[in-house]
Amino acid sequence: MKILFVFTDLKFGGIQRVLQLLIEEFSQMEKYKIYLALFNNIQNIPVNAEIIDLKAPRTKNGFLLILNFIKGVVRLNKIVKEKNIDIILSRSYTISSIVLLAKKFYKWKIPVIASHHNNLKKAVKDLGFLGVIAKKYAVKFQDVADKILCVSKGIENELVNNGINRDKLITIYNPLKIDKINLMSKEKINSEHEFIFDKKFKIIISAGRLVEQKNFQLLIESYIKIDKKIKSRLVILGDGPDKSKLEKLIIDNNQQENIYLLGGQENPFKYFKRSDLFVLTSNWEGFGNVILEAMACNIPIISTDCQFGPNEIIQNNVNGILVPVNDKLKLSKAMSKVLLEASYAKKLSSKGKQRSLDFSINKIVPQYEKLINEVLQKHNNAIKNKTAANNE
């Protein structure tokens, strides 16, 4: 079976790591041949698939955006024909819109599973004009997609509220390759960062793109307010447009010796393992895969109770802590409690580690296989019925 995955690029990020895991698992099975079409062939993450560069990257230039949109549609059609693709799995609202447009325009006779991994309303705001188009066509092309895969129940419910038939939707959570995370977590951290992780300090860590969505400003301001008895440091992994703003916030509060922005890391797990607490302060998520990755590294978790995902992973005060979005006081109190109460922290990390096992790739990939087989079977039956009707 020839499967074509379609996405933007393979820069460091949670979605990219999930895509890498899925492709690794499918490519190891002899019954599948995996292709990956990228709109911009940036590869920081290796994948075991035949990669095809569509050479149509996202751009802020309106004319080039439309041109690349058209190029992407045309080149996708060429791939489908030349490679004799059996089924397509697209990732993200914008990419799925392009794939579904291509299917409708070229009248492909193959099924498409559109995968959505972000909060539709917030993603539209974050992507500007491109997001408005994506939202419109995410709903408009619902009948073109054979199935729409959501990575959280929150996303599924939001799509229903936007007019998409629930029969079209299915939720499959993102997978973890826990043995791989365990192995990577044992690697040594970069030598230039060793001094930060001095055992005299409690280490609070977070990771993600430095953008409004992740709200690292809240994390920094809440960290400054934690109990003064705690000798601690805050580490943030990631890059993004908000870096200079966050650096200024750190300097303005004289926190240069306490707060460290270490940039994007190919292996964040070795840093998680050396930390005492992981905190996610997002304004919104699609799922919050980094929560599970940190849980797998056996450290306690605090997350904002944002839409969507964290409250589908975390049972409050059992395997982690949920705090309201943008509540500095409650977040700082929660961080202080975890760092001061060792037995409480140990309970959270133990239950969190146990929770991460529910998302093992060995449990998730069979759900993908079942979905693919069901979509293909339904598609083939529809073709047979149509052929039979025509013959009559």
C-alpha positions in Angstrom: 0.0 0.0 0.0 1.4 3.4 -1.0 0.7 6.0 1.6 1.5 9.7 1.0 1.9 12.0 4.0 1.7 15.7 3.3 3.0 18.4 5.6 4.9 21.8 5.6 8.4 20.9 6.7 10.5 19.0 9.2 11.8 21.7 11.5 12.0 20.9 15.2 8.6 20.7 16.8 6.0 18.4 18.4 4.0 17.9 15.2 7.1 17.0 13.3 8.2 14.5 15.9 4.8 12.8 15.8 5.0 12.6 12.0 8.5 11.1 12.3 7.3 8.5 14.7 4.3 7.5 12.5 6.4 7.2 9.4 9.1 5.2 11.2 6.5 2.7 12.3 4.7 2.4 9.0 8.0 2.1 7.0 9.1 -0.8 9.1 6.1 -2.8 7.9 6.7 -4.5 4.5 3.0 -4.0 3.5 3.5 -0.2 3.3 5.5 2.1 1.0 5.8 5.6 2.5 6.1 8.9 0.7 6.3 12.3 2.3 5.5 15.5 0.4 6.8 18.7 2.0 5.9 22.2 1.0 9.3 23.4 2.1 12.0 20.7 2.4 13.6 21.9 5.6 14.9 18.7 7.4 16.1 19.0 10.9 14.4 15.7 11.7 15.3 12.6 9.7 12.5 10.3 8.4 12.5 6.9 6.8 10.5 7.8 3.7 10.9 9.0 0.1 10.8 12.7 0.5 9.4 14.9 -2.2 10.0 18.7 -2.1 7.0 20.6 -3.4 9.0 23.8 -3.4 6.0 25.9 -2.3 6.9 27.4 1.1 4.6 29.6 3.2 5.3 33.3 2.6 3.9 36.7 3.8 4.0 37.9 0.2 0.4 37.7 -1.0 1.2 37.1 -4.7 3.8 34.4 -3.9 1.4 32.8 -1.4 -1.2 32.3 -4.1 1.4 31.2 -6.6 2.8 28.6 -4.1 -0.7 27.5 -3.3 -1.3 26.7 -7.0 2.1 25.1 -7.4 1.4 22.8 -4.4 -1.9 21.7 -5.9 -0.4 21.0 -9.3 2.7 19.1 -7.9 0.6 17.1 -5.6 -1.5 15.9 -8.5 1.7 14.9 -10.3 2.9 12.9 -7.4 -0.4 11.1 -7.0 -0.3 10.0 -10.6 3.4 9.2 -10.9 3.7 7.2 -7.6 0.2 5.6 -8.0 -0.7 6.6 -4.4 -3.4 4.6 -2.6 -4.2 6.9 0.2 -3.2 10.4 1.5 -2.8 11.6 5.1 -2.5 15.4 5.3 -1.5 17.3 8.4 -2.8 20.7 9.6 -5.7 22.9 8.5 -3.9 24.8 5.8 -2.2 21.7 4.2 -5.4 19.7 4.4 -7.3 22.5 2.6 -4.7 22.4 -0.2 -4.9 18.6 -0.5 -8.7 18.6 -0.5 -8.8 21.3 -3.1 -6.5 19.2 -5.3 -8.7 16.2 -4.8 -11.8 18.1 -5.7 -10.2 19.9 -8.7 -8.5 16.8 -10.2 -11.3 14.4 -9.2 -8.9 11.9 -7.5 -10.2 8.4 -7.1 -8.2 7.9 -3.9 -9.2 8.6 -0.3 -7.8 11.4 1.8 -7.6 11.5 5.6 -7.3 15.1 6.7 -5.6 15.4 10.1 -6.2 18.4 12.3 -3.9 19.1 15.3 -4.7 22.7 16.4 -7.4 24.8 17.9 -9.3 26.0 14.8 -10.4 29.4 16.1 -7.0 30.2 17.6 -5.0 28.8 14.6 -7.0 31.1 12.3 -6.0 34.1 14.3 -2.4 33.0 14.4 -2.1 32.4 10.7 -3.9 35.6 9.6 -5.3 35.6 6.0 -4.0 32.1 5.3 -5.9 30.9 8.5 -9.2 32.5 7.4 -8.9 30.6 4.1 -8.0 27.4 5.9 -11.0 27.7 8.3 -13.4 28.3 5.4 -12.2 25.3 3.5 -11.8 23.0 6.5 -15.6 23.2 6.7 -16.4 23.7 3.0 -14.5 20.6 1.9 -15.8 18.3 4.7 -17.5 16.1 2.1 -14.3 15.9 0.0 -12.3 14.3 2.9 -13.0 10.7 3.5 -12.3 11.1 7.2 -11.0 13.9 9.4 -8.6 12.8 12.1 -8.5 15.0 15.3 -5.7 14.7 17.9 -8.0 15.6 20.8 -11.7 15.4 21.6 -11.6 19.2 22.1 -10.7 19.7 18.4 -13.4 17.1 17.4 -16.1 19.0 19.3 -14.9 22.4 17.9 -15.2 21.1 14.3 -18.7 19.8 15.0 -19.6 23.3 16.3 -18.3 24.7 13.0 -20.7 22.6 11.0 -18.7 19.4 10.3 -20.6 16.2 10.5 -19.4 14.1 13.5 -19.6 11.0 11.3 -16.7 12.4 9.4 -14.6 12.8 12.5 -12.4 10.5 14.6 -10.0 11.2 17.5 -6.7 9.4 17.7 -4.2 10.8 20.2 -0.6 11.5 19.3 1.8 8.6 20.0 4.9 8.4 22.1 7.9 6.1 21.5 8.6 5.7 25.2 11.7 3.4 24.9 13.2 6.0 22.5 12.5 8.8 24.9 14.0 6.9 27.8 17.2 6.2 25.7 17.5 9.8 24.6 16.9 11.1 28.1 20.1 9.4 29.3 22.3 11.3 26.9 24.5 14.0 28.4 23.3 17.6 28.1 25.5 20.0 26.1 28.6 20.9 28.1 28.0 24.7 27.9 24.7 24.1 29.8 26.1 21.9 32.6 26.5 24.8 35.0 22.8 25.7 34.8 21.8 22.2 36.0 23.8 22.5 39.3 22.2 20.1 41.8 22.0 23.0 44.3 19.1 24.4 42.3 15.6 23.1 41.6 15.2 23.2 37.8 11.8 24.3 36.3 11.7 23.6 32.5 9.5 24.3 29.6 9.7 23.9 25.8 8.0 25.2 22.7 8.1 27.9 20.1 8.6 31.4 21.5 5.3 32.7 20.3 2.2 34.2 21.8 0.4 30.9 21.9 2.9 29.4 24.4 2.7 32.4 26.7 6.2 32.2 28.1 5.8 35.7 29.5 3.3 34.2 32.0 5.8 31.5 32.9 8.6 34.0 33.6 6.4 36.4 35.6 5.0 33.5 37.6 8.5 32.1 38.2 9.6 35.4 39.7 6.8 35.2 42.2 7.5 31.6 43.5 8.4 31.1 47.2 11.7 32.8 48.0 12.9 29.8 50.1 13.3 27.8 46.9 16.7 28.0 45.2 15.7 27.5 41.6 16.3 28.2 38.0 14.0 28.4 35.0 15.0 26.8 31.6 13.1 27.4 28.4 13.9 25.3 25.2 12.8 26.7 21.9 13.2 29.5 19.3 10.7 32.0 17.8 9.8 35.6 17.2 9.2 36.4 20.8 12.8 35.7 21.9 13.9 39.3 22.1 10.8 40.3 24.0 11.4 37.5 26.5 15.1 38.4 26.8 14.1 42.0 27.7 11.6 40.8 30.3 14.4 38.7 31.9 16.9 41.6 31.9 14.3 44.1 33.2 13.6 41.8 36.2 17.4 41.1 36.8 16.8 37.4 36.3 19.8 36.7 33.9 21.3 34.3 36.5 18.1 32.5 37.1 16.3 32.2 33.7 17.9 30.7 30.6 16.7 30.5 27.0 18.6 27.6 25.5 17.1 27.7 22.0 15.7 24.7 20.1 17.1 21.3 21.1 17.1 18.2 18.9 16.9 16.2 22.1 14.9 18.0 24.7 14.4 14.8 26.8 17.9 14.9 28.3 17.1 18.3 29.6 13.7 17.2 30.9 15.3 14.3 32.8 17.7 16.6 34.6 14.8 18.9 35.8 12.5 18.9 38.8 9.3 20.3 37.2 7.9 20.8 33.7 5.4 23.7 33.1 3.3 24.4 30.1 1.7 27.9 30.0 0.0 27.8 26.6 -3.0 30.0 25.8 -4.3 27.2 23.6 -3.1 23.9 22.2 -4.4 21.2 19.9 -3.3 18.4 22.2 -0.1 19.3 24.2 2.2 16.4 23.2 5.1 17.9 25.1 3.1 17.2 28.3 3.3 13.4 27.6 7.0 13.6 26.6 7.8 15.2 29.9 5.6 12.7 31.8 7.6 9.9 30.1 10.8 11.5 31.5 9.3 11.0 35.0 9.0 14.6 36.2 5.9 16.3 37.6 3.8 18.4 35.3 1.9 21.7 35.6 -0.2 22.9 32.7 -2.7 25.7 32.0 -6.1 24.2 31.5 -6.3 25.6 28.0 -8.3 24.5 25.0 -7.5 21.8 23.9 -5.7 18.7 25.2 -4.2 19.2 28.7 -7.4 18.2 30.6 -7.7 15.1 28.4 -4.2 14.1 29.6 -4.0 15.4 33.1 -6.3 14.4 36.0 -5.8 17.4 38.3 -3.8 16.7 41.4 -3.4 13.0 40.5 -1.0 12.8 37.6 -0.3 16.6 37.2 -1.7 20.0 38.0 -4.1 22.2 35.9 -4.2 25.9 36.5 -6.4 28.6 34.8 -5.0 30.3 31.8 -3.1 33.5 32.6 -3.4 33.1 36.4 0.1 34.2 37.7 -0.8 33.7 41.3 -2.2 30.2 41.0 0.7 29.1 38.8 3.4 30.4 41.1 1.7 28.8 44.1 1.5 25.5 42.2 5.1 25.6 41.2 6.1 26.4 44.8 4.0 23.5 46.2 5.6 20.9 43.8 9.2 22.1 44.5 8.7 22.3 48.3 6.7 19.0 48.8 8.9 16.1 47.7 6.3 13.4 48.4 3.7 15.3 46.4 6.1 15.8 43.5 7.0 12.1 43.5 3.3 11.1 43.4 2.7 13.4 40.4 5.7 12.2 38.5 4.9 8.5 39.2 1.3 8.8 38.1 2.3 10.9 35.1 4.8 8.3 34.0 2.1 5.7 34.2 -0.3 7.9 32.3 2.2 8.4 29.4 2.0 4.6 28.8 -1.5 5.0 27.6 -0.1 6.9 24.5 2.5 4.4 23.6 3.1 4.1 19.8 2.3 0.4 20.1 -1.2 1.4 21.1 -1.7 4.3 18.7 -0.4 2.9 15.4 -3.0 0.0 15.3 -5.7 2.7 15.6 -4.2 4.4 12.5 -4.0 1.1 10.7 -7.6 0.4 11.5 -8.7 3.8 10.3 -6.8 3.5 7.0 -8.2 0.0 6.3 -11.8 1.1 7.1 -11.5 4.2 4.9 -10.0 2.2 2.0 -12.7 -0.5 2.4 -15.5 2.0 2.4 -14.0 3.8 -0.6 -13.6 0.6 -2.6 -17.1 -0.5 -1.8 -18.5 2.9 -3.0 -16.6 2.4 -6.3 -17.9 -1.1 -6.7 -21.5 0.0 -6.0 -21.2 2.9 -8.4 -19.8 0.6 -11.1 -22.6 -2.0 -10.5 -25.2 0.8 -10.7 -23.8 2.1 -14.0 -23.7 -1.4 -15.5 -27.4 -1.9 -14.7 
